[in-house]
Amino acid sequence: MPEIAMGALSRNGMLLLARRSSERRIYPDCWSLPGGHIEDGEDAEAAMRRELMEEISVAPERWQLAAKFVSQAPPEASATFHVYHVDQWQGLPQLVGDEHTELRWFSAADIEQETELAPPQLGEILASLVLQESGRD
Protein backbone atom coordinates (compact mmCIF):
# COMPACT_ATOMS: atom_id res chain seq x y z
CA MET A 1 0.00 0.00 0.00
CA PRO A 2 1.44 3.42 -0.93
CA GLU A 3 2.37 5.86 1.81
CA ILE A 4 1.71 9.60 1.52
CA ALA A 5 3.30 12.39 3.58
CA MET A 6 1.49 15.73 3.89
CA GLY A 7 2.24 19.04 5.57
CA ALA A 8 -0.39 21.21 7.26
CA LEU A 9 1.04 24.73 7.49
CA SER A 10 -0.62 26.84 10.19
CA ARG A 11 -0.57 30.53 11.08
CA ASN A 12 -2.93 32.76 13.04
CA GLY A 13 -5.44 29.96 13.61
CA MET A 14 -5.64 29.10 9.89
CA LEU A 15 -4.36 26.15 7.80
CA LEU A 16 -3.07 26.30 4.23
CA LEU A 17 -4.84 23.97 1.80
CA ALA A 18 -4.17 23.39 -1.89
CA ARG A 19 -6.84 22.69 -4.52
CA ARG A 20 -5.92 19.62 -6.56
CA SER A 21 -5.91 20.12 -10.32
CA SER A 22 -8.96 18.99 -12.30
CA GLU A 23 -6.50 16.86 -14.30
CA ARG A 24 -5.69 14.67 -11.27
CA ARG A 25 -6.93 11.09 -11.64
CA ILE A 26 -7.81 10.75 -7.94
CA TYR A 27 -9.72 13.47 -6.06
CA PRO A 28 -9.72 16.06 -8.90
CA ASP A 29 -10.65 19.63 -7.84
CA CYS A 30 -10.67 18.72 -4.13
CA TRP A 31 -8.95 20.65 -1.37
CA SER A 32 -6.08 18.80 0.27
CA LEU A 33 -2.71 19.35 1.91
CA PRO A 34 0.47 19.68 -0.09
CA GLY A 35 2.30 16.36 -0.06
CA GLY A 36 2.91 13.19 -1.96
CA HIS A 37 4.27 9.68 -2.11
CA ILE A 38 7.08 8.55 0.15
CA GLU A 39 9.86 7.33 -2.12
CA ASP A 40 12.01 4.21 -1.59
CA GLY A 41 14.65 4.82 1.06
CA GLU A 42 12.86 7.94 2.35
CA ASP A 43 11.07 8.34 5.67
CA ALA A 44 7.77 10.20 6.06
CA GLU A 45 9.36 13.37 7.48
CA ALA A 46 11.88 13.62 4.63
CA ALA A 47 9.09 13.07 2.09
CA MET A 48 6.96 15.81 3.68
CA ARG A 49 9.88 18.26 3.59
CA ARG A 50 10.68 17.40 -0.04
CA GLU A 51 7.05 17.61 -1.17
CA LEU A 52 6.47 21.00 0.49
CA MET A 53 9.50 22.40 -1.29
CA GLU A 54 8.47 20.87 -4.63
CA GLU A 55 4.79 21.87 -4.46
CA ILE A 56 4.65 25.19 -2.57
CA SER A 57 8.30 26.32 -2.30
CA VAL A 58 8.62 26.27 1.50
CA ALA A 59 11.18 24.57 3.74
CA PRO A 60 9.63 23.33 7.01
CA GLU A 61 11.61 24.24 10.14
CA ARG A 62 9.38 22.92 12.94
CA TRP A 63 6.76 20.18 12.69
CA GLN A 64 5.19 17.28 14.54
CA LEU A 65 3.21 14.26 13.46
CA ALA A 66 -0.48 15.17 13.78
CA ALA A 67 -2.09 12.00 12.45
CA LYS A 68 -1.46 8.73 10.67
CA PHE A 69 -4.38 6.89 9.08
CA VAL A 70 -5.31 4.49 6.31
CA SER A 71 -7.78 5.55 3.64
CA GLN A 72 -9.32 2.84 1.50
CA ALA A 73 -11.82 4.89 -0.49
CA PRO A 74 -11.80 5.03 -3.38
CA PRO A 75 -10.12 1.59 -3.63
CA GLU A 76 -7.64 2.78 -6.28
CA ALA A 77 -6.48 5.48 -3.85
CA SER A 78 -5.88 3.23 -0.82
CA ALA A 79 -2.89 4.58 1.08
CA THR A 80 -1.42 5.25 4.50
CA PHE A 81 -1.32 8.99 5.18
CA HIS A 82 1.17 10.75 7.47
CA VAL A 83 -0.05 14.28 8.31
CA TYR A 84 2.47 16.69 9.83
CA HIS A 85 1.55 19.97 11.51
CA VAL A 86 4.11 22.57 10.37
CA ASP A 87 4.13 25.80 12.38
CA GLN A 88 7.47 27.25 11.25
CA TRP A 89 8.91 27.36 7.74
CA GLN A 90 11.15 29.35 5.41
CA GLY A 91 9.75 30.83 2.21
CA LEU A 92 6.45 32.22 1.02
CA PRO A 93 3.92 29.54 0.06
CA GLN A 94 3.27 29.66 -3.68
CA LEU A 95 2.13 27.21 -6.31
CA VAL A 96 4.88 25.32 -8.10
CA GLY A 97 4.08 23.00 -10.97
CA ASP A 98 0.63 21.90 -12.07
CA GLU A 99 -0.52 19.51 -9.33
CA HIS A 100 -2.56 22.26 -7.65
CA THR A 101 -4.49 25.23 -9.00
CA GLU A 102 -4.98 27.34 -5.86
CA LEU A 103 -3.68 27.88 -2.32
CA ARG A 104 -5.97 29.24 0.39
CA TRP A 105 -5.90 29.72 4.17
CA PHE A 106 -8.83 28.00 5.92
CA SER A 107 -10.32 28.61 9.37
CA ALA A 108 -11.84 25.77 11.42
CA ALA A 109 -15.33 26.85 10.24
CA ASP A 110 -14.18 26.84 6.60
CA ILE A 111 -12.77 23.33 7.00
CA GLU A 112 -15.93 22.03 8.71
CA GLN A 113 -18.06 23.39 5.83
CA GLU A 114 -15.78 22.11 3.03
CA THR A 115 -17.22 18.91 1.62
CA GLU A 116 -14.55 18.29 -0.99
CA LEU A 117 -11.53 17.30 1.11
CA ALA A 118 -9.09 14.69 -0.14
CA PRO A 119 -9.05 12.26 1.49
CA PRO A 120 -12.29 12.88 3.40
CA GLN A 121 -10.73 11.85 6.75
CA LEU A 122 -8.72 15.11 6.70
CA GLY A 123 -11.73 17.18 7.81
CA GLU A 124 -11.75 16.16 11.44
CA ILE A 125 -7.93 16.13 11.70
CA LEU A 126 -7.56 19.61 10.18
CA ALA A 127 -10.39 21.16 12.20
CA SER A 128 -8.75 19.83 15.36
CA LEU A 129 -5.36 21.28 14.34
CA VAL A 130 -6.87 24.71 13.68
CA LEU A 131 -8.65 24.72 17.04
CA GLN A 132 -5.40 23.74 18.83
CA GLU A 133 -3.52 26.45 16.93
CA SER A 134 -6.07 29.18 17.66
CA GLY A 135 -6.01 28.20 21.34
CA ARG A 136 -2.31 29.10 21.48
CA ASP A 137 -2.77 32.71 20.27
Phi, psi and omega in degrees: 000132179297154175241138183238135175248134183227150178241127178257099178283133180233146173201139176050042178072020180232154176241144179270122175244157180238135177275123179292143180300150177291347179276351182290137182291322182248132180055051177295144176062015179264153174280140180208187174261149172298141180162183180182191185295141173279124183275161178305134178080006183245142174267172186297321180295317179296320179296317179299314180299315180297313183296321179295323177292316182293323188264326183227009172062039174235150177248107180301140177245330178217130182204165173212152178293124181262327182195152172222127182209162177252131175246130181241015179227131353292159185305324181288351180248015179304131181195161170263127182253134174246115182252122179252135175270118182250117181246000172217136180204163174255140176103163179257120181303127177208152180292135175231132179079195187240015180288331181233155181247349184200147170242140179208142175276131183243138171273173177301318180296319178299316182295317181296330181273343183283120182264350184250062177261144182233121347288163185303332180297344181296331186309305183294319180298312183291319178299320179296318178299316181296318180296319177298315183296315183290336176288341181275339184288000000 
